[in-house]
Amino acid sequence: MKLEGKININDIGKFIITERTLPKQPNEYLEVSFPAKLTCDTEAVFDNINFPFAISSVKSHKIKSLQILGKSDEKEVHEIVLENENQFKFLPGDTIGILPENDEEEVEFILKRLDLLEKADIPCKIQLKNVSAKSVKIPVHIPKQTTCRVILTNLINYKCVPKKSLICSLLNYCENETERLFLETLSSKEGNELYNDLILKKSVNVFDILKAFESLHPPLSLLIEHLPRLLPRPYSISNSFLNNPKEMKIIFSSFIDNRGITTKYLKKIYNVNSTKIVNLYFRQPSKFRFVEEYYSKDILMISVGCAVSPFLGFLEEKSYLMEQGLEMGRWFLYCGFRCKSTAIYRSRIVNYEKNGVLEKYYECLSKEESTESEYVQDAIKKSQVEFSSLALSNNSILFICADGNLISKDIRACIQKCVFPDIDESDSKDIILDWIKSGKYIEEIWI
């Protein structure tokens, strides 16, 4: 058996080292019990849980449609349309948090491995053992009363890379000697390099280990103690409430061969689940939103990949407002994509340019075979005179949306050089920081 093609379980004996200095095992402080007559409402599992940046309670929303907008050799770009029946008001740039669920078959496997299959849906109680340490608490995301299936499906993330403290704690529950000695080696001081090479670098996760080590039967309480919370996934809303208050759209990309937990869940719930219901909440807005005070502003928008998503909402709202007779500022959009097949809603954006919603659209393709490789930084440099004049205007705002800190840093460095070519780098950096503080330069960074 292999750890998802990462480690051959038949070869682990050769990695076992004789000298093993083990850390002190952390004390186990939780227990899961099944008292008679205990009840719990699994439908209300999220009612008493706090979620990051939430400004609303968790509500169920129906998925109206899911489509692939673009595709490359490695990635697919998806759009999901959600019902907004309660017509919760949002602005372009606002975000929602979608609560994912772990894969049903994986959860079933873990329940079986933990000898909990027959008790999976029986109400259980999570409580502290007799511990004296005041710092020890039940994790805030775990209800005191729930079910084992709910915990594994909705509340903990077993697809994370295990820390050495968890591996060390698993030793007590591994019956096979070779498997136990291998885990001892990984958790030992002498096994640091092996842990880095076999676990960290290969992104071996907790589920991989449970699947590979057949004699491993840890209690659920141990997983609750060590595993992180299954966090909501934030997404930018890509449409206008003013134009269509009954819908919300989100756009996201995923690797074809390695989908994340939420992407896998969303695709499966739409294609398999007849109800097509997803749980989500609205997140606290940031400065990155199209508010009324920007109607008359000239706006420079810069995005890379799916980060164009909120700008589609910006443009839809501006188009709607212009149809109502409002006078708006001039807008310029710089978009970077891998290739034409991933340039989502290209025809719509081009139409915005033709209709005067956009003053100018700059499209940059970094991996298109038929054209020279170009990034948004290249387009900014080519239009340096126009870009600099707009950026320096007292009536302008810059919105930058990109995946990853490195890309946003490269874009910021490019803007500094183009707008302030004759100023010392440290001084131009300070000016950009002042712009950020004043709200002239607004970034949305997705990791």
Secondary structure by P-SEA (a helix, b strand, c coil): cccccccccccccccccccccccccccccbbbbbcccccccccccccccccccccccbbbbbbcccccccccccbbbbbbbbbccccccccccbbbbbbbbccaaaaaaaaaaaccccccccbbbbbbcccccccccccccccccccaaaaacccccccccccaaaaaaaccccccaaaaaaaaaaacccaaaaaaaccccccccaaaaaaccccccccaaaaaaccccbbbbbbcccccccccccbbbbbbccccccccaaaaaaaaaaaccccbbbbbbbcccccccccccccccbbbbbbccccaaaaaaaaaaaaaaaaacccccbbbbbbbccccccccaaaaaaaaaaaccccbbbbbbccccccccccaaaaaaaaaaaaaaaaacccbbbbbbbccaaaaaaaaaaaaaaacccccaaaaaaaaaaaaaaccbbbbbcc
